[in-house]
Amino acid sequence: MDSAAATPTETVRNNRSTVSSTWEKRMDSSIDPVFELLEQNASWWEQAALTCEHIAANHGLGTREEWQLMGAVYRERAQKHAQILDQLRRNGINPQR
């Protein structure tokens, strides 16, 4: 479409589309570090849960329950991070990697 022949409404729509496209590209690239942080946190929380469970298996009663509880809390954190990532992806927000 020739912009000289475009109506004012068409020109505004084209400009909005260009602005929207530019904003979306910036938004997509600006969330990459957020995705990376969430992915790393989910992994680290899961590793912490496994470590606590391993320690709990080698301790007696009382101490074992404390380590098991910490492991459960860490696993919950890992799951929450994974859920946030899944929700972002379902909403069409994905890292550019």
ChimeraX attribute file (.defattr): number of C-alpha atoms within 10 A of each C-alpha:
attribute: neighborCount
match mode: 1-to-1
recipient: residues
	/A:1	8
	/A:2	6
	/A:3	10
	/A:4	8
	/A:5	9
	/A:6	12
	/A:7	10
	/A:8	11
	/A:9	9
	/A:10	13
	/A:11	16
	/A:12	12
	/A:13	12
	/A:14	15
	/A:15	12
	/A:16	12
	/A:17	12
	/A:18	12
	/A:19	12
	/A:20	12
	/A:21	12
	/A:22	12
	/A:23	12
	/A:24	13
	/A:25	12
	/A:26	11
	/A:27	13
	/A:28	15
	/A:29	15
	/A:30	13
	/A:31	15
	/A:32	16
	/A:33	11
	/A:34	13
	/A:35	21
	/A:36	14
	/A:37	13
	/A:38	19
	/A:39	16
	/A:40	14
	/A:41	16
	/A:42	23
	/A:43	18
	/A:44	16
	/A:45	21
	/A:46	21
	/A:47	16
	/A:48	19
	/A:49	24
	/A:50	17
	/A:51	17
	/A:52	21
	/A:53	20
	/A:54	15
	/A:55	15
	/A:56	21
	/A:57	15
	/A:58	10
	/A:59	13
	/A:60	9
	/A:61	10
	/A:62	9
	/A:63	14
	/A:64	18
	/A:65	15
	/A:66	15
	/A:67	20
	/A:68	20
	/A:69	16
	/A:70	18
	/A:71	24
	/A:72	18
	/A:73	16
	/A:74	22
	/A:75	22
	/A:76	16
	/A:77	19
	/A:78	23
	/A:79	16
	/A:80	15
	/A:81	21
	/A:82	17
	/A:83	14
	/A:84	14
	/A:85	20
	/A:86	14
	/A:87	12
	/A:88	14
	/A:89	13
	/A:90	10
	/A:91	9
	/A:92	10
	/A:93	17
	/A:94	16
	/A:95	17
	/A:96	11
	/A:97	7
